[in-house]
Amino acid sequence: MSHPTISTPPSFWRRIPLAFGAFFSTLSDGDYAARIMGIDDAAPVAAPVAAPIAPAAAAAPAPLRIATPDAALQLLSLFQREARLIDFTQENLAAYSDADIGAAARVVHEGCSKVLREHFSIEAVRSEAEGSRVVLDAGFDAAAVRLTGNVVGSAPFRGTLSHRGWRAASVRLPKLADAHDATILAPAEVEL
C-alpha cells in the first residue's frame, strides 16, 4: 500500500480536526498508536535530500483493525459535560456578537482545561522557550520533534523552536461499566 504524496502542508484549520482524530485514535487504539510511532521511526532523518523530508511508507503495513471508539467517546463526553464543547461547536455563531462568542469561548476554555488537568498529565516535549535556537543532533527522536521549513541535508540540524510540543505523561480516564453506552455523549434533559 502506498501513501499519497502531499505537495503542500495542510492549513492550520485543516490540521485541527486531523489532530483531534489522531489524538482520540491514539488514546483508544494501541495498535494505531504503534503505527503512528512506526511512521515517524521509518522517516529518513539523516539521509541528505534536496526536497522536504516526507515520512517513508512502511514496507509491509500492519493490518488495520477497527478501532474501539470508547475512550474517544468518553473524552468527548467529558468535554461536553465540563465545557459544553459539543454545544459550542454545533451552535450557529453567525447570530452572535464577537463579545458573546468570546464569553462563551472562555467557558469552553475553562472546562476543557479542567478536563485535561483532571484526566491527563501533560508536559512539554522540549524544555527550551519558544523562539530559542536549538540543535538537533543525529538520532534525535523524530516522533517527538518535527522538522519544518527548508529541510535539507543531515543532522545536526540548527533551527528555531516554534512550538515546544506536548506529550501525555499519564492518562486517567474513568473506568466504564460494561453496560455503559459511550455513544451517548450527553443525555437529553427534560425539565419537569
Beta strands, then each sheet from edge to edge (+ up, - down):
strand 1: 120-124
strand 2: 133-136
strand 3: 157-160
strand 4: 166-171
sheet 1: 1+ 4-
sheet 2: 2+ 3-
end
